[in-house]
Amino acid sequence: MAASEINKITIEANVKASIDKVWKLWTTPDDIIHWNNASADWYTPRAKNDLRTGGKFTFRMESKDGKSGFDFDGIYDRVKPKEFIAYTMGDGRKVEIKFFGDGTGTRVTETFEAESQNSVEMQRDGWQSILNNFKKYTESV
């Protein structure tokens, strides 16, 4: 697919938490395992995160029934603490995440390149569900 043909999907959430808390919970493996799932029948049993330009992350995602699982992984292209993360997923697609703290909360915006196997709507809904779980987790701890 040519660069001009790549569909980009953007999702966002407004989290009622400081930028410091949002950044910590977004990037710390011990927290990632609590929110990184799109539905209640999936979970993340382990996460590794080397948060630096050139660093690698791997989040193991598995169905609770043990029938499916995969590693969600990539390499960080750019990290600007408490502001911006850009990475390339293992399949070559690009993702950008922006964090905007205003003193009363933090807006998290993710833009990612769509893949061609699933509909744009399905991908948007899945990524939005994970972001909503992050919001729920962050606001509850």
DOTOR-654044 format. One line per field, with one value per atom (N, C-alpha, C, O): atom name; y, x, z; residue in one letter; residue number from 1. Coordinates in steps of 0.05 Angstrom, whole numbers. Atoms other than C-alpha are relative to their C-alpha. Layout:
BEGIN
a: [CA|...];
c2: [Y|...];
c1: [X|...];
c3: [Z|...];
r: [a|...];
k: [NUM|...];
***
This chain:
BEGIN
a: [N|CA|C|O|N|CA|C|O|N|CA|C|O|N|CA|C|O|N|CA|C|O|N|CA|C|O|N|CA|C|O|N|CA|C|O|N|CA|C|O|N|CA|C|O|N|CA|C|O|N|CA|C|O|N|CA|C|O|N|CA|C|O|N|CA|C|O|N|CA|C|O|N|CA|C|O|N|CA|C|O|N|CA|C|O|N|CA|C|O|N|CA|C|O|N|CA|C|O|N|CA|C|O|N|CA|C|O|N|CA|C|O|N|CA|C|O|N|CA|C|O|N|CA|C|O|N|CA|C|O|N|CA|C|O|N|CA|C|O|N|CA|C|O|N|CA|C|O|N|CA|C|O|N|CA|C|O|N|CA|C|O|N|CA|C|O|N|CA|C|O|N|CA|C|O|N|CA|C|O|N|CA|C|O|N|CA|C|O|N|CA|C|O|N|CA|C|O|N|CA|C|O|N|CA|C|O|N|CA|C|O|N|CA|C|O|N|CA|C|O|N|CA|C|O|N|CA|C|O|N|CA|C|O|N|CA|C|O|N|CA|C|O|N|CA|C|O|N|CA|C|O|N|CA|C|O|N|CA|C|O|N|CA|C|O|N|CA|C|O|N|CA|C|O|N|CA|C|O|N|CA|C|O|N|CA|C|O|N|CA|C|O|N|CA|C|O|N|CA|C|O|N|CA|C|O|N|CA|C|O|N|CA|C|O|N|CA|C|O|N|CA|C|O|N|CA|C|O|N|CA|C|O|N|CA|C|O|N|CA|C|O|N|CA|C|O|N|CA|C|O|N|CA|C|O|N|CA|C|O|N|CA|C|O|N|CA|C|O|N|CA|C|O|N|CA|C|O|N|CA|C|O|N|CA|C|O|N|CA|C|O|N|CA|C|O|N|CA|C|O|N|CA|C|O|N|CA|C|O|N|CA|C|O|N|CA|C|O|N|CA|C|O|N|CA|C|O|N|CA|C|O|N|CA|C|O|N|CA|C|O|N|CA|C|O|N|CA|C|O|N|CA|C|O|N|CA|C|O|N|CA|C|O|N|CA|C|O|N|CA|C|O|N|CA|C|O|N|CA|C|O|N|CA|C|O|N|CA|C|O|N|CA|C|O|N|CA|C|O|N|CA|C|O|N|CA|C|O|N|CA|C|O|N|CA|C|O|N|CA|C|O|N|CA|C|O|N|CA|C|O|N|CA|C|O|N|CA|C|O|N|CA|C|O|N|CA|C|O|N|CA|C|O|N|CA|C|O|N|CA|C|O|N|CA|C|O|N|CA|C|O|N|CA|C|O|N|CA|C|O|N|CA|C|O|N|CA|C|O|N|CA|C|O|N|CA|C|O|N|CA|C|O|N|CA|C|O|N|CA|C|O|N|CA|C|O|N|CA|C|O|N|CA|C|O|N|CA|C|O|N|CA|C|O];
c2: [-23|0|25|27|-25|67|18|17|-17|118|17|22|-16|161|-16|-4|17|102|-11|-24|11|86|15|40|-11|97|5|-13|-6|132|3|15|-1|125|15|10|-15|173|-5|-4|4|159|18|27|-16|199|-4|-15|1|202|23|30|-20|256|-14|-24|14|227|20|39|-17|259|-7|-19|6|254|18|28|-17|294|-13|-37|10|287|-19|-39|17|257|-28|-48|26|202|-15|-39|12|189|-12|-35|10|183|-25|-44|23|136|-25|-47|24|89|-9|-33|8|90|-15|-33|10|71|-22|-33|19|26|-28|-32|27|-50|-10|-23|9|-63|12|0|-12|-17|-8|-13|8|-35|-26|-28|26|-106|3|-15|-3|-78|13|10|-14|-37|-8|-1|6|-65|-23|-45|20|-104|14|34|-12|-89|-10|2|11|-134|-17|-24|14|-171|-28|-40|27|-238|-2|-23|-2|-215|13|27|-12|-196|1|-11|-3|-177|-12|1|13|-227|12|10|-12|-191|22|23|-23|-127|7|6|-11|-103|26|29|-26|-31|15|23|-15|2|26|30|-25|72|20|37|-19|109|-3|-24|2|124|-23|-25|25|58|-23|-46|21|19|-16|-8|18|-39|-5|-4|8|-57|-26|-31|24|-123|-3|-5|6|-133|-26|-28|26|-205|2|7|-1|-206|-28|-41|27|-270|0|16|4|-293|-15|-32|13|-315|-30|-45|28|-382|-15|-40|13|-396|-8|-22|10|-407|19|10|-19|-344|17|21|-18|-299|11|-2|-11|-254|21|31|-22|-206|25|25|-27|-133|13|18|-10|-104|22|25|-21|-48|13|6|-15|-1|30|40|-29|71|16|13|-18|122|26|39|-25|182|1|-7|-2|194|28|35|-25|262|-2|1|5|250|19|43|-14|271|17|34|-14|297|-17|-15|13|249|-27|-29|26|177|-7|-6|11|151|-27|-29|26|79|-14|-7|17|28|-27|-40|27|-36|-21|-15|22|-103|-5|-15|3|-104|24|24|-23|-37|24|46|-23|7|20|12|-21|73|9|8|-10|100|25|27|-24|169|4|2|-6|185|27|32|-26|255|3|-7|-4|275|30|44|-29|343|3|-2|-6|361|29|46|-28|423|8|28|-6|420|-13|-18|13|389|-29|-45|26|328|-2|16|5|298|-12|-31|11|286|-17|-9|19|225|-4|-12|4|222|-19|-15|20|162|0|0|3|160|-23|-25|24|94|-7|0|9|65|-25|-44|23|16|-23|-19|24|-55|-7|4|6|-87|-25|-31|25|-151|6|-9|-6|-118|27|44|-25|-61|23|19|-23|9|3|10|-2|10|-19|-12|20|-54|8|5|-9|-28|24|24|-23|39|-8|1|9|5|-15|-11|16|-43|18|15|-18|11|19|26|-18|58|-15|-3|16|2|-2|1|1|-5|27|28|-27|70|6|18|-4|71|-16|-6|15|16|15|14|-16|59|23|27|-22|118|-10|2|11|75|-8|-2|8|45|24|25|-23|111|16|26|-16|146|-15|-4|15|89|-7|-17|7|81|26|24];
c1: [17|0|18|35|-16|29|-6|-28|3|39|-26|-39|23|-17|-26|-47|23|-65|-4|-24|2|-53|-22|-21|21|-114|12|24|-8|-98|-25|-45|23|-145|9|31|-6|-147|-22|-45|17|-177|9|32|-9|-176|-17|-39|15|-197|10|34|-7|-198|0|-20|-4|-170|1|16|0|-185|23|19|-25|-113|21|20|-23|-49|16|16|-17|-1|21|29|-19|49|-11|2|13|1|-6|0|6|-22|25|25|-25|50|10|18|-10|70|-17|-5|17|10|0|-4|-1|16|25|26|-26|89|13|33|-11|101|-12|-36|10|96|-19|-39|17|65|-28|-47|26|8|-12|-36|9|3|-16|-37|14|-18|-29|-45|27|-80|-20|-44|18|-109|1|-16|-5|-82|-17|-6|17|-142|-24|-34|23|-199|-27|-47|24|-250|6|29|-4|-261|10|19|-9|-244|29|39|-29|-172|14|3|-16|-115|29|36|-29|-41|15|18|-14|-2|28|38|-26|64|6|-5|-7|93|29|39|-27|164|0|-12|0|178|26|32|-25|245|-6|-1|10|218|22|28|-21|271|1|-7|-3|284|18|40|-15|307|-7|1|7|279|-24|-38|20|232|-21|-14|21|166|-13|-14|16|128|-21|-15|23|59|-12|-22|12|35|-30|-39|29|-40|-11|-4|11|-80|-29|-39|28|-151|-1|17|2|-173|-5|0|5|-195|24|23|-26|-123|1|20|1|-143|15|22|-13|-110|19|16|-19|-52|20|24|-20|-1|16|8|-17|56|-6|-3|3|40|27|33|-27|109|8|-5|-10|148|25|36|-24|207|-8|-22|6|203|17|42|-14|220|7|27|-4|214|-16|-39|13|198|7|30|-3|187|-17|-41|15|168|-23|-20|24|98|-12|-29|10|85|-6|-28|2|95|15|37|-13|110|-6|-29|4|120|14|37|-13|134|-9|-29|7|134|-6|10|8|96|16|29|-15|127|-7|9|8|87|7|-1|-9|116|-19|-12|19|55|9|22|-9|66|-23|-46|19|33|12|36|-8|36|-20|-44|16|10|8|31|-5|3|-15|-37|10|-9|-2|18|4|-39|-11|-35|9|-42|-7|7|8|-80|-3|-15|2|-75|-24|-23|24|-144|-4|-19|2|-136|20|36|-19|-99|-16|-31|11|-122|21|44|-17|-91|-11|-34|8|-94|19|43|-16|-70|-8|-32|4|-63|16|40|-14|-46|-8|-30|6|-41|-16|-9|17|-96|14|30|-9|-81|-22|-44|20|-118|-17|-35|15|-146|-28|-47|24|-200|-11|5|11|-248|11|19|-9|-229|-17|-6|17|-289|8|9|-8|-267|26|29|-26|-196|-4|7|5|-221|-13|-5|14|-268|18|17|-19|-214|20|24|-19|-162|-13|-2|14|-214|-7|-6|6|-234|24|21|-24|-163|5|12|-4|-157|-21|-14|21|-223|7|2|-9|-195|22|23|-21|-134|-12|-4|13|-178|-13|-9|14|-220|20|17|-21|-158|13|16|-15|-122|-17|-7|17|-182|-8|-20|8|-192|23|18|-22|-122|12|32];
c3: [0|0|0|17|2|-20|24|35|-23|34|-2|18|3|5|4|8|-3|10|28|34|-27|83|16|17|-17|127|27|39|-27|192|17|8|-19|251|25|35|-24|309|21|15|-23|377|23|22|-23|442|24|22|-25|514|18|17|-20|567|27|36|-25|631|23|22|-23|698|18|40|-15|723|-11|-33|8|721|-22|-26|20|664|12|-1|-13|713|5|-1|-5|733|-26|-28|26|662|-13|-22|12|637|14|1|-16|693|-6|-12|4|684|-29|-34|28|608|-6|-24|8|608|19|12|-19|669|-4|-2|5|655|22|16|-22|724|-2|9|4|705|-27|-29|26|631|1|-13|-1|649|11|7|-11|685|-19|-15|18|628|-30|-45|28|562|-10|-15|13|536|-12|-2|14|488|10|6|-10|522|25|30|-25|587|-3|16|4|555|-9|-17|6|540|23|39|-20|585|-9|-29|6|585|24|44|-22|628|6|28|-4|618|-20|-42|17|590|5|28|-2|576|-15|-36|12|560|4|26|-1|544|-14|-37|10|536|-5|11|9|497|-30|-41|29|424|-6|4|7|394|19|13|-19|454|-11|-29|9|445|22|46|-19|478|-10|-34|6|480|21|45|-18|510|-9|-32|7|511|5|28|-3|498|-5|-25|2|509|7|23|-7|511|27|32|-27|581|-3|16|3|553|-10|-13|8|530|-29|-37|27|457|-20|-42|18|427|16|40|-13|441|-21|-41|18|408|15|36|-10|423|-16|-40|12|409|6|29|-5|399|-21|-41|18|367|10|31|-6|368|2|-16|-3|394|-20|-21|19|340|13|7|-13|385|26|27|-26|459|11|14|-14|490|25|24|-25|563|5|3|-7|582|-22|-18|23|512|-24|-36|26|455|-1|10|5|436|-29|-38|27|365|-1|8|3|349|-26|-38|22|293|10|24|-9|306|-15|-36|12|289|-30|-45|28|223|-17|-41|15|202|1|-9|-2|217|21|41|-18|252|18|12|-21|315|12|17|-15|347|23|19|-24|417|11|15|-11|443|27|30|-27|516|4|2|-5|532|28|33|-27|606|4|-6|-4|627|29|36|-29|703|13|37|-11|712|-11|0|12|667|-23|-28|22|608|-23|-19|25|537|-13|-17|14|504|-27|-30|28|428|-13|-13|15|388|-29|-36|29|313|-10|-5|9|281|-29|-38|27|211|1|16|1|196|-14|-32|15|175|-20|-18|21|117|5|-11|-5|149|13|9|-14|192|-8|-17|8|179|17|40|-15|200|25|46|-24|247|22|45|-20|281|14|38|-11|290|18|40|-17|316|26|48|-24|365|19|43|-17|390|14|38|-12|401|20|41|-18|432|26|47|-24|480|19|43|-17|504|12|36|-11|512|22|42|-21|551|25|47|-23|596|15|39|-13|608|16|39|-14|627|26|47|-23|674|22|46|-19|707|13|38|-10|714|20|40|-17|745|25|44|-24|795|19|41|-18|824|11|27];
r: [m|m|m|m|a|a|a|a|a|a|a|a|s|s|s|s|e|e|e|e|i|i|i|i|n|n|n|n|k|k|k|k|i|i|i|i|t|t|t|t|i|i|i|i|e|e|e|e|a|a|a|a|n|n|n|n|v|v|v|v|k|k|k|k|a|a|a|a|s|s|s|s|i|i|i|i|d|d|d|d|k|k|k|k|v|v|v|v|w|w|w|w|k|k|k|k|l|l|l|l|w|w|w|w|t|t|t|t|t|t|t|t|p|p|p|p|d|d|d|d|d|d|d|d|i|i|i|i|i|i|i|i|h|h|h|h|w|w|w|w|n|n|n|n|n|n|n|n|a|a|a|a|s|s|s|s|a|a|a|a|d|d|d|d|w|w|w|w|y|y|y|y|t|t|t|t|p|p|p|p|r|r|r|r|a|a|a|a|k|k|k|k|n|n|n|n|d|d|d|d|l|l|l|l|r|r|r|r|t|t|t|t|g|g|g|g|g|g|g|g|k|k|k|k|f|f|f|f|t|t|t|t|f|f|f|f|r|r|r|r|m|m|m|m|e|e|e|e|s|s|s|s|k|k|k|k|d|d|d|d|g|g|g|g|k|k|k|k|s|s|s|s|g|g|g|g|f|f|f|f|d|d|d|d|f|f|f|f|d|d|d|d|g|g|g|g|i|i|i|i|y|y|y|y|d|d|d|d|r|r|r|r|v|v|v|v|k|k|k|k|p|p|p|p|k|k|k|k|e|e|e|e|f|f|f|f|i|i|i|i|a|a|a|a|y|y|y|y|t|t|t|t|m|m|m|m|g|g|g|g|d|d|d|d|g|g|g|g|r|r|r|r|k|k|k|k|v|v|v|v|e|e|e|e|i|i|i|i|k|k|k|k|f|f|f|f|f|f|f|f|g|g|g|g|d|d|d|d|g|g|g|g|t|t|t|t|g|g|g|g|t|t|t|t|r|r|r|r|v|v|v|v|t|t|t|t|e|e|e|e|t|t|t|t|f|f|f|f|e|e|e|e|a|a|a|a|e|e|e|e|s|s|s|s|q|q|q|q|n|n|n|n|s|s|s|s|v|v|v|v|e|e|e|e|m|m|m|m|q|q|q|q|r|r|r|r|d|d|d|d|g|g|g|g|w|w|w|w|q|q|q|q|s|s|s|s|i|i|i|i|l|l|l|l|n|n|n|n|n|n|n|n|f|f|f|f|k|k|k|k|k|k|k|k|y|y|y|y|t|t|t|t|e|e|e|e|s|s|s|s|v|v|v|v];
k: [1|1|1|1|2|2|2|2|3|3|3|3|4|4|4|4|5|5|5|5|6|6|6|6|7|7|7|7|8|8|8|8|9|9|9|9|10|10|10|10|11|11|11|11|12|12|12|12|13|13|13|13|14|14|14|14|15|15|15|15|16|16|16|16|17|17|17|17|18|18|18|18|19|19|19|19|20|20|20|20|21|21|21|21|22|22|22|22|23|23|23|23|24|24|24|24|25|25|25|25|26|26|26|26|27|27|27|27|28|28|28|28|29|29|29|29|30|30|30|30|31|31|31|31|32|32|32|32|33|33|33|33|34|34|34|34|35|35|35|35|36|36|36|36|37|37|37|37|38|38|38|38|39|39|39|39|40|40|40|40|41|41|41|41|42|42|42|42|43|43|43|43|44|44|44|44|45|45|45|45|46|46|46|46|47|47|47|47|48|48|48|48|49|49|49|49|50|50|50|50|51|51|51|51|52|52|52|52|53|53|53|53|54|54|54|54|55|55|55|55|56|56|56|56|57|57|57|57|58|58|58|58|59|59|59|59|60|60|60|60|61|61|61|61|62|62|62|62|63|63|63|63|64|64|64|64|65|65|65|65|66|66|66|66|67|67|67|67|68|68|68|68|69|69|69|69|70|70|70|70|71|71|71|71|72|72|72|72|73|73|73|73|74|74|74|74|75|75|75|75|76|76|76|76|77|77|77|77|78|78|78|78|79|79|79|79|80|80|80|80|81|81|81|81|82|82|82|82|83|83|83|83|84|84|84|84|85|85|85|85|86|86|86|86|87|87|87|87|88|88|88|88|89|89|89|89|90|90|90|90|91|91|91|91|92|92|92|92|93|93|93|93|94|94|94|94|95|95|95|95|96|96|96|96|97|97|97|97|98|98|98|98|99|99|99|99|100|100|100|100|101|101|101|101|102|102|102|102|103|103|103|103|104|104|104|104|105|105|105|105|106|106|106|106|107|107|107|107|108|108|108|108|109|109|109|109|110|110|110|110|111|111|111|111|112|112|112|112|113|113|113|113|114|114|114|114|115|115|115|115|116|116|116|116|117|117|117|117|118|118|118|118|119|119|119|119|120|120|120|120|121|121|121|121|122|122|122|122|123|123|123|123|124|124|124|124|125|125|125|125|126|126|126|126|127|127|127|127|128|128|128|128|129|129|129|129|130|130|130|130|131|131|131|131|132|132|132|132|133|133|133|133|134|134|134|134|135|135|135|135|136|136|136|136|137|137|137|137|138|138|138|138|139|139|139|139|140|140|140|140|141|141|141|141];
***
